[in-house]
C-alpha cells in the first residue's frame, strides 16, 4: 500500500491509490449532507467495474425461494430514503498512543449522505426466511490479496438477524439523489445505520442467509478489538456500533486568530442514539461550556454545533469538544487502547494561536 497523501479530486486527501483510500479534510465538513465527490473512500481491494446490464443480486441460503434480480427490478420495489452517517472504524487512529498498526487516518474517514434504495428486510421477506436463519451474509464483487494472508479473497460481512431486518438497513443504489459512483459501490451497496462502515459492503452481488455464524478474515480477524495481552486463541469482540464522538471543524489546527469573539464549529454523532449535548473547553478542560446543537432530521446523521468563544488574552490554546449521547455515554479523554486503534473517540483537541487584534 502506498502512502500517497496528495490531494485528489474534489480536495480529498489521497492516502493510497491502489486500493483507493481517501479522506475528507476537516474544513470541508460544513454541511449536514456530504457531497458524494467529497465523501471519504475506504477500499480493501481494487474497485470492480460493474455494468448494470450484466449485474444481478443473488439471494440464496436458508430461504424458501432463492432468486436473483437485476437493478431495474430492484428499483421497482418500494423505495426507502435515509440520511445516515458513515464512519470508518479506523477513523482518528493516527492519534492513538502508543502508535498502532494500520492505516493512520486523521479525522477524515466520516461523512453523512442521503441513501436511497430498498430495505434489506423487504428482499429477505420476498425470499422467505426459514426458521434456521441466524445471520445474513453480504458479499461484494471486490477481490484481492490481503497483507498477512495467502491467496486471493473477497470482501464479505454478516449481520445478525435483528440488524438485517431493521427497517432502516438498506440496499442502496442512490447517494444524495444520484446513482452510486464506482468508488462508492455502484451499482448496489449496503447501508447499516449506527454501525461502522466496514459492514456497509459495496458492489453487492450476493446475499446468503446462513444457518450458522459466519467466519471470515475481515469480520473475525481484522475488524475486532484486540487489547493488550491478547493471544491468537482468545475470543475477540467484533467492531460494530459507532462510538459517541465530536470533532472541531473550525478553526483548524494551527490557525492564528486575533483577540475578540470567534465562533467554534463542529460535528457530533453516536451509533446508539442521537447526540444530546456537546461541550467546549478552552482552558485545559477545567471548565466546559454548552454548545448550540442544530436539529437533525435523522437519528443516524451527525449534528452540527457551534460555540462562541470570547478570548481577550493572546496566547496558545487547545480547543476541546466532547459529546454526550441519548444513552448517557460521554466522550472520554482517552479511548481504550486496542491493537488496530478502532473506534477511537477520545476528545478532539485543536491547537490555535491567539494574537492581539491590530
N, C-alpha and C positions, 0 to 999 in steps of 0.2 A: 504493500500500500504506500502510495506517495504521501508526502507531507506538503503538498501544494496549498499554500494559504493565500493565493491570489484572489482578486475579485472576479467573480463570474457574472453571468447575465443577471441583470436587474440588481446588481450590487450584492449578490450572495457571496459569502466568503467560502471559496472552494478549498476543502481540506484534502480531497482525493478526487481524481478524475476517473479512475477505474479501480473499483466501483465508484460511482459518483456519490460524493458526500459533501454537502454544502450547508452553511448556516446563515441565519438571518442576523444582521447587525442589530444591536440593542436599539440604536437610534431609529431603526425602521419599524419598530413595534409601536405604532402610533394609533392604530385603529382597532375596533372590535373585530373586524374581519381582515385577515391577512391575504393580500393578493396572491394568487397561485404562483406567479413568477417570483415573488419574494418569500415563498414558503420554503422552509428548510427541506433538504433532501437527505435521506439516510438509506443507503442500499448496502446489501452484503455482497451482491454479485452483479455482473453486468446487466444492464436494462434489456429485457427481452422485447423485441419489436413485434408486436402482435397486430394483426389486422382483424377488424370486426367481422369481415366476411368469412373468415376461416376459424373464428373463435367460437367456443361453446363452453358452458359451465356444466360439468358433470356432477350429479348428486348420487352418491352410492352408499353402501354400507347397511346399517340397521334401519332400513326404511321399507315400507310396503311397496313403493313404486319408484324404483331407481329411474332417473331420467336425465336428459341433457337439454339445454335450451340455449339459443343464441341471444345476442344482445337486443335485437328488436323485440323478441318475445319477452325478455326480461323487462323491457321498458313499457310493455303493455300491462304489467302488473301494477297494483296500487302504489303510487309514489309516496315517499316519506322524505322530508327535508329536516335536518337537524343541524344546529350550529354547535360544533364540537371542537374543543381544543385538543391538539395532538402534541405530545412531547416525547422525544427520545429518552429512554431510560438512562442514557449516559450523559444527558444534558448537565452542564456545570461540573463534570468530573475533572476538568482541568484544574479546579481549585481545591480538590480533595488533598488533605495532608494526613499522613505521608502520601507521596505521589503513588498513583495506582496504575494498573495495567489497562491498556485500551486506548481508543481514540480520544484525544484530550479536548473535548468540547469546552468552549467557554460558556456562553449563555444562549447561543443562537439556535438550539435544536428544539424550538417550540413555536407554535402558531395556532391560530383559530380560523377555521374555514366553515363555509356552509356546504354541507354534503347532502347530495340528493341521490336516492336510489330506492331499493325495496328492502323491507325488513327481512333479515335472515330468517326470522320466525315464519314469515309467510312461505318462503321456499321450503322450509322443513315441514311445515304443516301440509303443503301440497304433496310432498313425498310420502308423508305418513310415517311418523316415528314409531318404531317398535318399542315395547317395554324394556328391551335390553339396552337401549341407547343411554350412554353415560357421558359422552363428550362429542364435540363436533370439530373435526379437523379441517382447517383451511389450508389449501395447497396452492402455492404460487408457481408461475411458469419460470421464474428466475432460478438459474443453476450456476454452480461454480465450485471452486476449491476454497476451503476454509483453513486458515492457518491453524496448525496443531492437529489436523485430522488428515486422513488419507482418502483419496478418491473424490470424485465429484458428488455433490449433494444438492438438493433443492431446499427451498425455504418453506417451512410449514409451522403452523402453530395451532393448538387446540383451545377450545373454550369449553368450560363446564356448561351443563345444560341450562342452568339459570341465566348465565350471561348470554348464551346463544339465543335464548328465547326472549330476552329482554326486548321490549318494543322499540327501543332506540338503537339496537345493534343493527347496523346496515350493511348491505352490499351496495356500495356507491359507484355510480358511473359519472356523476357530475360533481364539480368542485367550484363553488362560487358561481353557479349558473352556467358553467361551460363544461364540455367534456373533459375528463381527466387527461392530462398530458402524459406522455410516456414516463416521465420522471416520477409522476405521482400515481402510477399504477394502471394506466389505460390497458384494457377497456373497463376493468372492474376491480375494486379493492374492498376490503373490509374496513369498517369504522366501528370501533369499540369504545363508546364513551366511558370516561372515568379511568381507563387503563392506559398504561404507557403504550407508545406507538408500535412496539415490536409485534403486538398481536393484530395490528391493522394490516394484514397481509395484502400485498399488492399483486397485480397481474394474476388475479384468481383464475384458476382453471378447474379446480376440483373442490368439492365439499364431501367429506366422508364422515358418516355418522358411525361412531365407534362403540363397541360393547365393553372395551377395556380402556383404561387411561393410556393416553398417547405417550410415547417416549421418542424424543428427537434431540439432536445436538443443541440447536438454538434454544429450545424450550427448557431442557433439563440439565444441560451442561454450561450454557453460556448465560442466558438471562435468568440467573439465580443469584441469591445473596450468599456470598462466601465470606464468612467472618474470619478473624484471626484465629489460627489454630485448627481450622477445619482440615480434615483429610479427605481424600478422594472417595472413601467409602461412606462418609457421613451424608445423611439426607440433607438436601438443600432446599430452602424456601424459594419458590418461584416468584419472580418480579411480576406484579400485577397492577395494583392501584397507584394512581398518581398521588404524590405527597403534597401537602399544603405548602404553597410557595408564593413568594412575591419577588419582583425584580424592579429595580430603579432603572427606568429607560431614559430619563433626563434629570439632571445633567449627566453627561458621560464621564467616564473615568479620566481623571487628569484635567478636567475642564477648569478654566480660570474664570472666576466670577468676580463681581465687584460687590462692595457692601451695599446693603439695601434688601428689598424684598424679591424673592425668587419663588417660582412655582416648581416644585418637585413632582415628577410624573412617573407612573409605573403601571404594571400589570400584576394581577394576583389570581390564583386559581387553586383548586383542590379536586381530588378524584372521588371523594366520598361526601359530597355536598358542597354547595357554593361557599365561597369566602364571605364571612360576615363582618370582618374587621381587618383593617390594615393600620399599622402604627409606624411612625417615623421618628428616628432619633438622630441628632446631630451633635450629641455631647458624650460620645463613647458609651452609649447605652444607659446612661444614668437616668434619663427621663425619656418618655415616649409620648408623642402627640398623635391623636387620632387623625387619620387622613379621610378625605372625602371619597366615598365609593360611588362609582357610577352604576346604575342599574344595568342588568344584562337580561336579554330575552331568553337565555338558555342557562340551565344549571350546569351545563357541561362546558361553557365558554369561560374565558378569563374575564375579570372585571377590571376596568380602568380605574385608577385612583390618582388623586392629586393632593398635595400638601403645600401650604405656604410657609416659607422659611424667611424670617427676618433676621439678618445677620449684620451686626454693627461693627464687629471687630475683624480686621484682616487676620489671616492665618490659614492653617491647613486642617481640613475637616474630613471626617468619614460620614457619609450619609447612609444610614442603615434603614431597612424596611423589613417588617415582619408581618405575617398574615395569620389570621385565625379563621378556621372554617366552622361550618354548621355543627360538626361533631365535637367542637371544642378543642381540636388539635391546633397547636401553635408551632410556628416555625422555630426550630432550635437554633441556638448559637452555633452548634457544630453537629452535623449529622453523624450517625453511627457509621464508622468506617467499614467498608467491605471491599474485597479484592478488586472488583471492577468499577467501583465508585458509582454504582447505580443509585438512583433516587436521591441524589444529593440535594437536599432542600435547606441547607444552612442559610442563615440570614445573609442577604446580599448587602455588601458594603461597598460604596463608591467613593474613592478619594477625590477631593476637589481642593483647589486653592482659591482663597478669597483675598482680593486686593482692595485697597482703599479706592473708592469711586473718585474719578477725576485724575 
